Amino acid sequence: MVKDRRGRGLTDLRISLTDRCNLRCTYCMPKEVFGPDYEFLRKSEWLTFRELDDLVEAFVQLGVRKIRLTGGEPLLRSGINKYIYGLKHIHKIEDIALTTNGLRLAERAGELKAAGLDRVTVSLDALDAEIAGQMNGRGIAPRAVLAGIAAAQHEGFHVKVNMVVERGVNDGEILPMARYFKERGITLRFIEFMDVGNHNGWKMDRVVSGQEILEKIQSEFAAEPIDLSSQGEVAKRYRYADGSAEFGLITSVTQPFCRGCTRARISADGKLYTCLFASTGLDLKAYLRADDYDSAKLLQFLSSHWVQRDDRYSELRTQGGTDRKKIEMSYIGG
């Protein structure tokens, strides 16, 4: 396994298949910026599945065992089922996950399972129709998303739900969400509001800390931690005392986990990022499409970039001085 200068290995690769989405969530694609006139990438600007195959083959040699497909909204990318099949049966990827807004999941869950997808993570920030509609930017009630979650669970997927908690917006939904998914045995992960991208209006006073969230849950439910020291885990895991379900806390603002990060990300425009909050990335598309491209040299090209990595944005945030332009979430997918 290749390691960076802080001793962090590379095990987890996140691939953004498209920069497009059928929602305009306030967290990552606010409609004020990503409105009807916004110019998304042309499809020719996305990496092709063949180019991604070359990259995956090299990343596997570097230690990658998990791949997460994301977006934008990955289910908007045609050919995704065939690509998942190749990841599982040709590249022998051990763990293939998909992050989705869930709007198309009910109709696609069966074919995704048949293709070889292992896990599904669905983004949902509220059960209340008005709050959910406000946060997804399209006024869409959560009914379709909940149907997608139910369909994925019916197909046998391990389903997780991600809820970004923003003070004064949806923090009143913490307990309703906890109750709903606890009853259904689904893991709900609460994410501290992060300064991803450049347009979500992040301020520290809008962050509900993981500790506050935990205290609110424990005001109603008995819960116990599950090995909070596990390396490579981004979420602090807890189980309800009655054994019905788990929940997690992703605390990259108040308790950064940069030192244990083992992730690389390929953006929709074909750049490699070694941090969710990075400003610049390695241009893989230019490398792959160069006239003198040699696949035999790709492994060393990627390895040398990872070895030089020294990202720790979330640690630096607490010290100030991190006011800089960052890659947009629509390109990198989280």
CORQUI-V668647 format. One record per residue. N is the residue number from 1. RES is the residue in one small letter. PSI is psi in whole degrees, 0 to 359 (NA if undefined). D_CENTER is the distance of its C-alpha to the mean C-alpha in Angstrom with 2 decimals. Layout:
BEGIN
N,RES,PSI,D_CENTER  N,RES,PSI,D_CENTER
END
This chain:
BEGIN
1,m,132,22.94  2,v,141,22.69  3,k,150,22.19  4,d,184,21.86  5,r,348,24.59  6,r,9,23.22  7,g,15,23.19  8,r,123,19.45  9,g,177,19.01  10,l,110,16.49  11,t,342,15.11  12,d,119,11.45  13,l,130,10.68  14,r,126,7.68  15,i,119,9.57  16,s,115,9.35  17,l,340,12.30  18,t,154,13.38  19,d,2,13.41  20,r,152,14.91  21,c,152,14.04  22,n,11,16.58  23,l,167,15.66  24,r,66,16.14  25,c,141,14.23  26,t,336,15.78  27,y,318,12.65  28,c,336,11.38  29,m,63,14.17  30,p,136,17.35  31,k,338,20.15  32,e,333,22.55  33,v,312,20.95  34,f,55,19.38  35,g,191,22.53  36,p,340,24.63  37,d,1,25.94  38,y,135,22.73  39,e,107,22.90  40,f,170,19.83  41,l,146,20.01  42,r,151,22.62  43,k,330,21.57  44,s,344,23.68  45,e,345,21.42  46,w,153,18.44  47,l,139,18.76  48,t,162,20.68  49,f,328,19.82  50,r,318,22.80  51,e,319,21.55  52,l,326,18.20  53,d,317,20.45  54,d,317,22.33  55,l,315,19.33  56,v,317,18.01  57,e,318,21.60  58,a,318,21.81  59,f,325,18.56  60,v,320,19.77  61,q,337,22.95  62,l,354,21.19  63,g,356,19.71  64,v,130,16.40  65,r,345,16.32  66,k,137,12.75  67,i,131,10.89  68,r,128,7.62  69,l,130,8.37  70,t,196,6.54  71,g,221,8.57  72,g,216,10.18  73,e,108,10.84  74,p,334,11.17  75,l,358,14.10  76,l,352,16.06  77,r,117,16.52  78,s,147,19.81  79,g,7,20.40  80,i,325,17.04  81,n,315,19.01  82,k,322,21.30  83,y,317,18.64  84,i,318,17.01  85,y,317,20.62  86,g,321,21.23  87,l,318,18.33  88,k,316,19.70  89,h,340,23.40  90,i,310,24.00  91,h,350,21.54  92,k,39,21.58  93,i,130,17.92  94,e,324,17.97  95,d,110,14.57  96,i,122,12.71  97,a,162,9.73  98,l,133,8.44  99,t,129,6.03  100,t,157,8.81  101,n,353,10.86  102,g,355,13.44  103,l,329,16.39  104,r,6,17.31  105,l,323,16.31  106,a,320,19.81  107,e,345,21.52  108,r,351,19.26  109,a,315,18.52  110,g,315,21.74  111,e,328,21.45  112,l,319,17.93  113,k,317,19.38  114,a,329,22.41  115,a,337,20.56  116,g,6,19.15  117,l,138,15.59  118,d,316,15.23  119,r,155,12.44  120,v,132,10.72  121,t,129,8.19  122,v,134,9.51  123,s,124,9.08  124,l,123,12.63  125,d,354,14.23  126,a,152,17.86  127,l,330,20.46  128,d,126,23.10  129,a,319,23.49  130,e,315,24.52  131,i,316,21.76  132,a,316,19.06  133,g,322,20.84  134,q,317,21.03  135,m,330,17.35  136,n,356,16.28  137,g,0,19.03  138,r,3,20.81  139,g,23,22.66  140,i,124,21.20  141,a,158,21.88  142,p,4,19.43  143,r,312,21.89  144,a,323,20.26  145,v,317,16.81  146,l,325,18.73  147,a,322,20.68  148,g,319,17.69  149,i,316,16.54  150,a,320,20.19  151,a,318,20.51  152,a,320,17.64  153,q,321,19.22  154,h,326,22.58  155,e,354,21.57  156,g,9,20.84  157,f,148,17.08  158,h,111,15.55  159,v,133,13.61  160,k,149,11.39  161,v,131,11.07  162,n,128,9.03  163,m,115,11.62  164,v,124,11.65  165,v,121,15.31  166,e,126,17.53  167,r,133,21.16  168,g,359,23.68  169,v,296,21.31  170,n,15,19.78  171,d,340,20.73  172,g,354,23.50  173,e,359,21.08  174,i,307,20.03  175,l,317,22.92  176,p,318,23.02  177,m,316,19.42  178,a,315,20.27  179,r,312,23.46  180,y,310,22.13  181,f,335,19.51  182,k,315,21.84  183,e,333,24.51  184,r,5,22.46  185,g,28,21.28  186,i,136,17.54  187,t,124,15.25  188,l,129,14.07  189,r,125,11.85  190,f,127,12.99  191,i,126,11.08  192,e,138,13.55  193,f,117,13.73  194,m,159,12.70  195,d,57,14.38  196,v,149,11.62  197,g,204,13.42  198,n,6,17.08  199,h,11,17.83  200,n,9,16.53  201,g,33,19.70  202,w,136,18.32  203,k,150,21.10  204,m,326,21.39  205,d,356,23.56  206,r,1,20.82  207,v,127,18.78  208,v,115,19.47  209,s,157,19.36  210,g,325,18.13  211,q,319,21.85  212,e,318,22.82  213,i,315,20.39  214,l,315,21.74  215,e,324,25.26  216,k,317,24.84  217,i,317,23.67  218,q,348,26.46  219,s,342,28.92  220,e,328,28.76  221,f,141,27.48  222,a,134,28.42  223,a,155,25.49  224,e,148,25.36  225,p,154,22.93  226,i,102,21.81  227,d,69,22.19  228,l,352,20.43  229,s,2,21.43  230,s,130,19.36  231,q,144,18.23  232,g,351,14.72  233,e,126,13.43  234,v,338,11.04  235,a,137,12.27  236,k,119,15.98  237,r,141,17.05  238,y,152,19.99  239,r,145,22.05  240,y,144,24.44  241,a,334,28.00  242,d,1,28.99  243,g,10,26.46  244,s,329,24.97  245,a,175,21.27  246,e,163,18.82  247,f,163,16.65  248,g,158,14.45  249,l,122,14.31  250,i,108,11.67  251,t,51,14.25  252,s,348,13.27  253,v,306,15.94  254,t,336,18.84  255,q,76,18.28  256,p,148,16.35  257,f,34,15.39  258,c,322,15.74  259,r,339,18.54  260,g,8,16.63  261,c,129,13.62  262,t,28,13.80  263,r,145,10.88  264,a,153,11.57  265,r,135,9.83  266,i,120,11.87  267,s,168,11.83  268,a,332,13.37  269,d,15,16.65  270,g,31,16.86  271,k,150,16.37  272,l,124,15.13  273,y,138,13.46  274,t,11,13.72  275,c,142,12.14  276,l,334,9.45  277,f,18,12.71  278,a,154,14.91  279,s,326,17.66  280,t,155,18.65  281,g,165,17.51  282,l,126,19.62  283,d,93,20.81  284,l,324,20.35  285,k,316,21.58  286,a,321,24.82  287,y,313,25.34  288,l,331,24.84  289,r,7,27.05  290,a,149,29.76  291,d,329,33.20  292,d,21,33.54  293,y,132,30.19  294,d,111,30.80  295,s,335,28.21  296,a,338,30.13  297,k,356,29.19  298,l,319,25.44  299,l,312,24.85  300,q,324,26.72  301,f,314,25.09  302,l,318,21.58  303,s,315,23.01  304,s,328,24.94  305,h,316,22.00  306,w,319,19.97  307,v,326,23.20  308,q,357,23.72  309,r,136,20.36  310,d,32,20.95  311,d,139,17.85  312,r,49,17.92  313,y,314,17.04  314,s,329,16.20  315,e,319,19.55  316,l,332,21.36  317,r,319,20.16  318,t,344,22.41  319,q,357,25.24  320,g,175,25.01  321,g,25,25.25  322,t,22,21.64  323,d,93,22.46  324,r,161,21.33  325,k,136,19.66  326,k,162,16.02  327,i,139,13.92  328,e,144,12.87  329,m,331,9.40  330,s,337,10.93  331,y,327,11.44  332,i,339,8.46  333,g,358,5.53  334,g,NA,3.72
END
